[in-house]
Amino acid sequence: MRGTPQQRPTAPNDTSNGRPDTAAGGGPAIGPARLWIDWTACDARGWCAELLPELLTRDPDGYPLDRSPGAHATQDLTIPAQLAGHARRAVDACPRLALRLLPD
């Protein structure tokens, strides 16, 4: 709805202790993490693949795909520590709130 801020839903394995989980949506991720994609929310705009080209590419419809050879699924990929900042930007830029960074 236009003008209404969206709230990021809870991803699997998030802890609900009342404090923001820095890896799941509220700040910089430190160290290795996992990128979790909510396929029900993703609408294939491709911003994540543009901001994280080292790990993601796009299929013909624009949905993100794991760039690593032999990858079969993209829902849960490991993000190396040196790419954590890029992954955080991709998560923050997702217009559909379809990405989360989870602790590794």
N, C-alpha and C positions, 0 to 999 in steps of 0.2 A: 504494500500500500504506500503510495507516494506520501512523503513527509513523515512517515512513522518509522522510527529506527528499528532495524531488525535485531533480534537477539540471537547470538550464536548458540545453536543447540549443543547439548553435551555429546561428545564423541565417546566411543567405547573406552573403557579403562580410565576415564577421568575421575578424579577424586572430588567429591562434593563436600568440602570442609568449610565452605563459606569464603575462602580466600581465592583470589585468581590464580589459576595454574599457568605459570609463565610459558610452558610448552604448549598449552592447549588453546591459547587465544589472547592472553593479556600482556605479553611483553616478549623480550628477546629469548629465543631458545639458546641454551648453552649446552654445547657438546652434541653428540650424535642424537638424532631424533628419528621418528617415523612420520612420513607424510601420509595422512589418512584422507581418502577422497570419498565424500558422500555422493554416490551416484544418483540418488533420488533428488538431490539439490542441483547437481551440475547441469548446466545448459549449453556446454561446449563453446564458450566464448574464447577459450584458449589463452587467457591472460597468464595462467600458471605456466604453460609451456613457453610463453614469451619471457617470463621472469626467471624461469629455472630450466634453461635449455640444456644444461649439463645432464639433467636427469629425465626430462620429459620431452616428448614429441607429441604430435597430434595425429589422430586417425583422419580419414577422409571427411568425417562429419564434424571434426573439431574437438573431439573428446581427448583428454590427455592419455598418453601411453608411456609406459616405462621405456626409456631409451636403451637400457642395458640389454645385451644380446641374450636371447633365450627367455626373456621375461614373458610370463603368461598372464599375469594380473597386475593391475596398477593400483588397486585400492589401498595398499599398505606398503610403501617403499621406505627403505632406510636412507636417511639423509646424513651424509658425512658432516663432521663438525665444521669444516671449512666452508660448507654451503648453507649452514644454518641461517645466516643473515638473508641470503637470497630466498630461502624457503619461507622465512618469516614474512618477507615482502610479498611473496606470492599468496600466502595465506591471508594477509591483511588486504590485498587488492582484489580478492575474489568477490565479485558482485553478488554471487548467490550464496556466499558463506558455506561453500561446499568443501573447503579444505581445513584440516586441523594438523597441528604439530603435536605429536604425542611423545613422551619420553621413550627412549630406546630401551 
